[in-house]
Amino acid sequence: MKTSRYLVNRQKFLSQTEIDQLLHYCESNADSDNAFSRTTWPVRYMLVHLALRTGLRVHEIAALRIEDIHLNRAERALCVRKGKGGRSRVVYFDSELAEHVNRFVQLKVVWGQDTTSSAPLLEGRNGRHYTPTALSISFKNAVKAAGLPDHYSIHCARHTYATHLLAKTNNLRFVQKQLGHASLSMTTLYADLLPEVNQPLAELILS
């Protein structure tokens, strides 16, 4: 029997409406901060966008370097050097996130931050990587500020990514590779969770 730790329920992932609300709120505040050369919300927006569009674990986001991001016509992807169990993987993402990452790196130049290949993508104090704890707190602050339920943690962004990706692609193997699951059985936990997918099927039974 699976323990509750591994059960994914409606409280652990954001709806599409909530995703849009959170991203829009972060983007709006990032734009305001940019006007005054403040870094708080631009960094937070990058964090939230990465979490929701890649499904990376928080320690994987914290460890990202500039050189781990590959942006070209043939491939928009990032390299996770040391995921769970020490495994590495390549995670593909969409053009919207790619454009955001590119703009963010340009902002880092304006801020005077290091953009050499080995530099952190998300740079904390003294040019170091943010800690996973700091990123987790920042994500929670974004959720609260956006007016979303405060039970959403940064790991909920991973559940959100997995749930929506599987619903859209119906490709367990691809989702497994994106998430870095060692077992396909872990990935199947995200199947058939979206109410917007299930409700129309239930209506068919009654029609």
HUURJO-V422389 format. One record per backbone hydrogen bond with DSSP energy under -0.5 kcal/mol. NH is the residue of the N-H (numbers start at 0). CO is the residue of the C=O. Records with the same first field share a line. If there is no record, write none. Layout:
# HUURJO-V422389
NH: CO, CO
This chain:
# HUURJO-V422389
5: 2
6: 3
8: 6
11: 8
12: 9
18: 14
19: 15
20: 16
21: 17
22: 18
23: 19
24: 20
25: 21
26: 22
27: 23
28: 24
29: 25
30: 26
31: 27
32: 28
33: 29
34: 30
35: 31, 32
36: 33
37: 32
42: 38
43: 39
44: 40
45: 41
46: 42
47: 43
48: 44
49: 45
50: 46
51: 47
52: 48
53: 49
54: 49, 50
59: 56
60: 56
61: 57
62: 58
63: 60
65: 118
66: 116
67: 64
68: 65
69: 67, 76
70: 68
71: 69, 74
76: 69, 74
77: 90
78: 67
79: 77, 88
80: 78
82: 86
85: 82
86: 83
88: 79
90: 77
91: 89
92: 75
97: 93
98: 94
99: 95
100: 96
101: 97
102: 98
103: 99
104: 100
105: 101
106: 102
107: 103
108: 104
109: 105
110: 106
111: 108
112: 107
118: 115
120: 63
122: 120
123: 121, 127
126: 123
127: 124
129: 121
134: 130
135: 131
136: 132
137: 133
138: 134
139: 135
140: 136
141: 137
142: 138
143: 139
144: 140
145: 141
146: 143
147: 142
151: 148
152: 150
155: 152
156: 152, 153
157: 153
158: 154
159: 155
160: 156
161: 157
162: 158
163: 159
164: 160
165: 161
166: 162
167: 163
168: 164
169: 165
171: 169
174: 170
175: 171
176: 172
177: 173
178: 174
179: 175
180: 175
185: 182
186: 182
187: 183
188: 185
189: 186
190: 187
192: 189
196: 193
197: 193
198: 194
200: 196
201: 197
202: 198
203: 199
204: 200
205: 201
206: 202
